[in-house]
């Protein structure tokens, strides 16, 4: 291979290696070194207090994540009910429009006014149902954000369990963790907490959206009440 060809190959290989490193850095986060369960068998029971406490916290976090999964499914089922009600409200509004047309053909003012009142009520009811469907949509997003936060907390707790296991083995002078650095576990916890903080921020935004859509629903419910047939408009 001549010098020019050698340089071309070398540059290509170097670019490939750098590209691979860049891809790994962008797509992955630092993980704690592996700690095997059997390594802890030699650690005295009374020296595993922090480990047991961290594991208990992990189990609690996992339980929360499981409940959050159920809440997402519950929110989706509620949305299905609201969607069916929205379809029914649309059908009622279309029927009320036909009643107005029919009343106009009678030429009777009383019939027209009565049909128009029914149409106004149907429109207000459809708006209320649509607003309620929007609330359900936003509640699903909030439930999903709450689930994502719960899962992020699980990952934080897992990193803390690994750190506690490392500390227990290190305190016993276990040579299998000698080459491991405390900063590796600290970094994993730090990154997990950063993801947790991001999930918390997204949850706050989702909850604010729910509050805004619930306020609109409240207003449309009031308007529907004012449009009840036989109710005199106020103001």
N, C-alpha and C positions, 0 to 999 in steps of 0.2 A: 504494500500500500504506500503511495507517495505521500509527501508531506501535506499537500493540499487536501487530499482525500481524508487523511487522518484528522485534520483540523475540522473538516465538515462533520465527520462521524462523532468526534469528541463534543463539538458544540451541540449536536442534536441530542446526544445522550445526556448532556448536562442540562439542557432545556427540559427534557422529559422528567428528569429527577426533580428539578425545581418546581415544575408544574405539578407533579405528584404531591410534593410537600405542601404546596400552596393549597391544593384541593383538600388535603387532609386537615389542614389547619382551619379551613373555612367551614368544613362540614362536621368536625368533631370537636368535642371538648375534652379537657383532661379528665381522666378517670383515675380513681384510687387504685393503687397496686392490689393485686389479688391476695387476699388472706383466706387460707383454707380453714374450714371448720375443725378438721382434725388437729390442727396446730394448737388449738385452744384447749385440747384435752389435758395437756400437761400443766395448764395454769390452775393454781389452787382456786377452789370455789369462792373463797372469800376475797379473791383478787379480781373477780369478774363482775363486781357490783356495777361499775359504769357501763360495762358491756350489756348486762341484763337491762339496765335502765334505758339505754339507747334502743335496744331491741323492742322494749315495751312501747316506747314512743313510736317506733316504726309500725308496730301492729296497729296502734291507734290511728296513725296516718293512713294506713291501708284500709282500715274500716271506714274512715271518712271518704276516701276515694271511691269505695264501693257504694256508699250511700249517695255520693254525688252522681254516680252512673245511673242509679235508680231514679234520681230526681230528673235527670235529662229525659229518660223514657217517659216519666209521668208528665212532664211538660209537653212532650210531643203528642201524647194521647189527648191532652186537653186542647191542643191546637186542632186535632182532627175533629173534635166535637164542635169547636168554634167555626171551623171551615164549613161543616154541614149546616150550621145555623146561618152562616153567611149566604149559602146557596138558597136556603129557604126564604131569607129576607129579600133576596133578589127576585125570587119568584113572586112573592107577595107584592112587591112594588110594581112589577109588570102587570099583575092582575088589577091593581088599583088604578093604573093608567087606563086600562081598558074600561073600567067602571066609569071613569070621568068621561071618556069618549061616549059611552052609552048614555050617560046622564045628559050630556049636551044635546043628543039627538031627541031627548024628550022635550026640550025647551022649557023645562021646569027649573026655576032658579033654586028652589029648595033642594031638589035632587042634585043639581050641579054643586052646590055648596057642600052638601053632605059627602058627595064622592070626592070632592077636592080635599076636604078635611081628612078623609081616609087616606088619600094619596100623600098628603103632607106627613101624616103619621107614619106611613109605610117608608117614606124617604128618610125620615128621622130615625126610624128603627133600623133601616139598612146601614145608615151612617154609624149608628151606635154599635151594631154588630161588626162592621168593618173595623172600627176602632178597637173593639175587643179582640178581634183576630190579630191586629197589629200588636196588642199587648202580649198575646200568646207567643207571637214570633219573637218578640224581644225577651220574653221570659225564657224561651228556649236558649237564646244566645247567652243570657245571663247564667243559666244552668250549666251550659257548656263551658263558660268561662270559670265557673265555680269548680267544675270537674277538673279543668286544666290546672287550676291552682292546687287542688287536692293532690293531683298526680305530681306536681312539682314539689310539693311538700314531702311526698313519699321519697322522691329522689334525694332530697336534702337529708332526710332521716337515714336513708341507706348509706349515704356518704359519711354521716356521723357514726353509724354503727361500725363501719370499716375503720374509722379513726380510733374509736374506742378499743376495737380488737387489736389494732396495731399497738396502741399504747400499753395494753395489757401484756402483749408478747414482748414488747421492748423492755418493759419493767422486769420481766423474767430473764432478760438476757438471751432471748431466742435468736440464734444466729441466722435463721431464715428471714428475719426482717432487718438484719444488720445493714444491708445495702439500700434499704428503703429510707426515704427522707420524710420528716414530718410535713415539710412544705407540700409534698405531693397530695397528702390527705387534706391539708388546709386549702389548697388550690381547688380541689374537687368540691369541697363544701362551699367555698366562695362562689364558684360558678353555679352551683345548684341554687344558692340563695339569690343570685342575680336573676336566674330564670324564674324563681319564685316571686321576686319583686315585680318582674315584668308581668307575670300572670295576675298579680294583685292589681296592677294598674289597669289591665284589660277588664278585670272584673268590675272595678269601680266605674269604668266607662259604660259597661253593659248595664249596671244597676241604675246609672243616671238616665240611660235611655228608657229603661223600664218605667222609672218615675215620671218621665216626660210623657210617655204614651198612656200611662194610667191617668194622668191629669187630663189629657185629651178625651179619654174615655168618660171620665167623670163629667166633663162639659157636655158631651153628646148625650149622656144619660139624662142630664137636666133638660136639654133641648127636647128629648123624646117625651119627657114628662109634660113639658109645656104643650106638646103637640097631641096630647091625648084627646080623642074626640069628646067634645062637650066641655073641654077645659078652656076657659077664657084666657087669651094671651095676656101676659102681665107686662107692664112697662109701656 
